[in-house]
Amino acid sequence: MEKRALYTDGNGDLNIMKPGARYAGLLSIEQTALLDVPVIVDADCKLPGYEKRDAENGLLIDGNVNVPAGTWVPRVFAEMHGVAYTRVMYEVVDVAEIPEDRTFRGAWEHDVSQASQKVKINTTKAKAIAQEVRQRVLSANLKPLGGASPIAVLTDEAQAARDAAIAADATMDKAIKDAKTPTAIKKALGL
């Protein structure tokens, strides 16, 4: 069975790591995760070789960069320079435990329980994603009708089309807000 490593990064996003091609198939997913899952620096330090680039011209400013405690860095940097760090927890899972449906990928979270599915969908985050989709749909539907501007002069037919788009948007908005599951959110979006 094909495997992946799951870990949650400092932004709260679920990362799914697969065995890297750079190891030319020499390392298992467990070995890859041990090397590639980042670590969190325990105390302020300087990391030589940890590049910081000038925002204006992209040139290297200094190879010795101050790294505050709590910063996520590649494990190799911390180990090479003797910096104390805390490992990020990860879990190696079968690919079958990861959803095939990527509709709400930005709402995925690592379920550390003994559930058969190791990835769950955070309904609140899924609703936020759905609202962004809803707003893009409304904007696309209104654009040929003069946009959302109430002062645009429209023909009766165009005004009726705009009113219908706004009414459909209100219905979708309510359905998203009332949804209790990711399936219901998808249904509200018409997916």
ChimeraX attribute file (.defattr): number of C-alpha atoms within 10 A of each C-alpha:
attribute: neighborCount
match mode: 1-to-1
recipient: residues
	/A:1	6
	/A:2	10
	/A:3	17
	/A:4	22
	/A:5	21
	/A:6	24
	/A:7	21
	/A:8	17
	/A:9	16
	/A:10	13
	/A:11	6
	/A:12	12
	/A:13	15
	/A:14	18
	/A:15	17
	/A:16	17
	/A:17	18
	/A:18	18
	/A:19	21
	/A:20	15
	/A:21	9
	/A:22	9
	/A:23	10
	/A:24	8
	/A:25	11
	/A:26	12
	/A:27	15
	/A:28	15
	/A:29	20
	/A:30	18
	/A:31	11
	/A:32	20
	/A:33	22
	/A:34	15
	/A:35	14
	/A:36	15
	/A:37	22
	/A:38	24
	/A:39	24
	/A:40	22
	/A:41	22
	/A:42	16
	/A:43	14
	/A:44	14
	/A:45	17
	/A:46	15
	/A:47	19
	/A:48	14
	/A:49	12
	/A:50	17
	/A:51	14
	/A:52	15
	/A:53	13
	/A:54	11
	/A:55	9
	/A:56	6
	/A:57	7
	/A:58	9
	/A:59	11
	/A:60	11
	/A:61	12
	/A:62	14
	/A:63	14
	/A:64	14
	/A:65	15
	/A:66	14
	/A:67	16
	/A:68	14
	/A:69	14
	/A:70	15
	/A:71	15
	/A:72	21
	/A:73	17
	/A:74	15
	/A:75	20
	/A:76	13
	/A:77	16
	/A:78	20
	/A:79	12
	/A:80	10
	/A:81	13
	/A:82	10
	/A:83	17
	/A:84	16
	/A:85	20
	/A:86	13
	/A:87	15
	/A:88	15
	/A:89	12
	/A:90	19
	/A:91	14
	/A:92	17
	/A:93	21
	/A:94	14
	/A:95	17
	/A:96	14
	/A:97	15
	/A:98	19
	/A:99	15
	/A:100	9
	/A:101	7
	/A:102	10
	/A:103	15
	/A:104	19
	/A:105	19
	/A:106	15
	/A:107	22
	/A:108	24
	/A:109	20
	/A:110	22
	/A:111	14
	/A:112	12
	/A:113	8
	/A:114	7
	/A:115	10
	/A:116	12
	/A:117	17
	/A:118	22
	/A:119	20
	/A:120	18
	/A:121	18
	/A:122	17
	/A:123	18
	/A:124	15
	/A:125	17
	/A:126	22
	/A:127	23
	/A:128	16
	/A:129	17
	/A:130	23
	/A:131	18
	/A:132	12
	/A:133	13
	/A:134	19
	/A:135	13
	/A:136	12
	/A:137	14
	/A:138	19
	/A:139	17
	/A:140	13
	/A:141	19
	/A:142	19
	/A:143	12
	/A:144	10
	/A:145	21
	/A:146	16
	/A:147	15
	/A:148	14
	/A:149	10
	/A:150	9
	/A:151	8
	/A:152	11
	/A:153	11
	/A:154	14
	/A:155	10
	/A:156	9
	/A:157	10
	/A:158	15
	/A:159	16
	/A:160	13
	/A:161	16
	/A:162	22
	/A:163	13
	/A:164	13
	/A:165	19
	/A:166	17
	/A:167	12
	/A:168	12
	/A:169	19
	/A:170	14
	/A:171	12
	/A:172	20
	/A:173	18
	/A:174	11
	/A:175	17
	/A:176	24
	/A:177	15
	/A:178	13
	/A:179	17
	/A:180	13
	/A:181	16
	/A:182	22
	/A:183	12
	/A:184	15
	/A:185	24
	/A:186	18
	/A:187	14
	/A:188	20
	/A:189	18
	/A:190	8
	/A:191	9
